[in-house]
Amino acid sequence: MSSVGQPLTRLEGRLKVTGGAQYTADVPLAGALHGSMVHSTIANGRMISIDTKAAERAPGVVAVFTYRNMPRIKPIQKPWVHLHPYGQSYLVLQDDQIHYAGQPVALVVAEGLDQAAYAGTMITVHYEVKPPVVFNAETARGAFEPPQFLWPVNSSVGNPAKGLADGTVRIERAYTTADRHHNQMEPHATMSTWDATGHLTIFEACQGVFALRDFVSIALEIPPEKVTVISRYVGGGFGGKAYVWPHTLLAIVVARFIRRPVRIQLTRAQMYSMAGHQPATIQTITLAADQAGKLTGIHHDSISPTSVFDDYIEYAANASRSLWGASGGISTGHKILYTNRNTPTPMRAPHEAIGHVATEIAMDELAYAVGVDPVALRLLNDTLVDPYNGRPFSTRAMRRCLTEGAQRFGWNVRNPVPRSTRDGRYLIGQGVAGAIYTHWRWPSKARVVLRSDGSALVESGMQEIGCGTYTVMRQVAADALGLPTDKVDVHLGDTRLPASHSAIGSTTMSNAGAGVLLAANAARDQAIALALTGHDAPFAGATAKDVLTVNGGLALGHQTIAYSDLLARNRLSVLIGDGNYDPVEEAPTSIFSFSALFAEVQVDEELGLVRLRRFVGAYDAGRIVNPRTARSQAIGGIIWGVGQALLEQSETDPAMGRFLHRNYSGYLVPTNADIPELEVIFAGEFDPEASPLGTKGMGELTAVGVAPAIVNAVYHATGKRIRDLPVTVEKLL
Ligand code: MOS
């Protein structure tokens, strides 16, 4: 009886739909004050004066902080070292400089939230204004090669120049993607409280309680044991809550200074300048191939903007490093431009989902140029060896994803000629894309407590950010112990539990889950040891390997013993298993997850409107622990990609240098009415190198390749090749 592989519903589902699940802003804290920030209206310059007198006298106000009276904070090193907790290195309210629109210039702390916000409107600031640097095709010419933070900035394998020259067919194109924002349903919220002993407790809407604890320890120079971070439920992260942002630091420092708990919640508009965003890209790609469509060379480079103080790189060109083989060679490169904006940050799916727009639209252009079917072209260029490092892929079911996805979609009946298919007033088009997504191997700890009533408790400081983490961890522990799933409780999101990594990079199942598996196995092994050699040992004389788990206990042949009985015989209230998953980060093989995406669109040519009609996603994310939560991830990822393809763009005012649309009415995301029935296929197999659970990264994979599949379908429908995302009305008319 295995629960792994079963489509279990969410352990916490009922709590969530009945309002019983406490999100950060729901946590009641007696005596907590509210903080409300005032933001710069200019994007570049300095403050000449700031007048807070009226605000200080406003009802309910306890204190007003500006750079003049804010406690000084030790400068922190630049972010973007691997797994670094900082979102942005520039510390706000420490000097009179203005580097981006929406930068906090004051923090009002009051008894009530409305009182704090109202007092903020009474603050007047005079600025010395300098013209902002914004990102566009002209300014991008000044982009430079940044220092590495994750992968090497440039790559060259084989002889790319010769490979590109050897091809008889060449596609050389530029593609652009837009600035985008995470727009989680749950806005950011933070609450800090210090006790008399100097212990700090933070309630935070975040993707990593331990990352925040480490941040506080470094920034405030206090030992990590003096900090507790709690984050039990999170209403969407998507990368925007992966790192620590300035509002959290403000709440921590101000709460210590005025000796009362302080909470800060961001408004939707504040989230646009306070917690990262996905930077726009200008990408150029050259594909060369022989007459049959076999790639001989690839060159891909990408330019993206960052803030003036951090070297954030969007590694878009990585998409071309390992996706397809090219006989001659592959080269890639990245550049960044300092602009007046807050520091960008990873957003589902960072790097890959942006880069695939170039790689996979260019592949479609190549398919038409050589006259080869786009699915066949990808099968032809599939590779079992990673071109980037020459290592074999641990598992790569790209071929299965392409063929099974094509079959489910009915690709074989597609007329390849653009503008060949109509349905009434609509032009119909079908497009495909392949995708690859990075798999990370990170350490994670967990504890599994087997209790005298025969139930178990899983404890780990990982995060549930909406993906079903409570549920899948319950399944892993239940199977390892031979317990029904409803006998397993799960506690997450608290630094008092064993240390885990942040819920980023689609790592939770494979890494944090492996920690749970090891902990559950350790608890089971202790139970087996008791059964063999404990008091009144039922299996005395047998060997451990012959003992199996059964429903609620252990079995040796036909003999069984319940865990509750075993613990009672030994006068034990609990057995505690510790799990410490500690893989070497670099595996001997190349580990990625893969997918093939098939989109059908209808285009109303007179109105320039695109609608998705059908979508099939076929995924290789290794073994699937819970097909229901995995399918839910895929549906979320596809919808996310529909936004990238058709709707999402954050425009910057070129003169003011600020994001123009800071809410759901100006910044469009897909709604239910935009989304048809979505089909999801799992085509992967158990991958032991990816994880002891056999799983590979899934959540972000599903957002990769969706946009190019849709854009390719738009071309097939209309004959118009759009190379600038999103595909909005004016580009089609
Ligand atoms: Mo994801 S953008 O690594 O939270």
Residues whose N, C-alpha, C, O or C-beta is under 5 A from the ligand:
A	BS01	MOS	F238 G239 A242 P346 M347 R348 P350 A503 I504 G505 S506
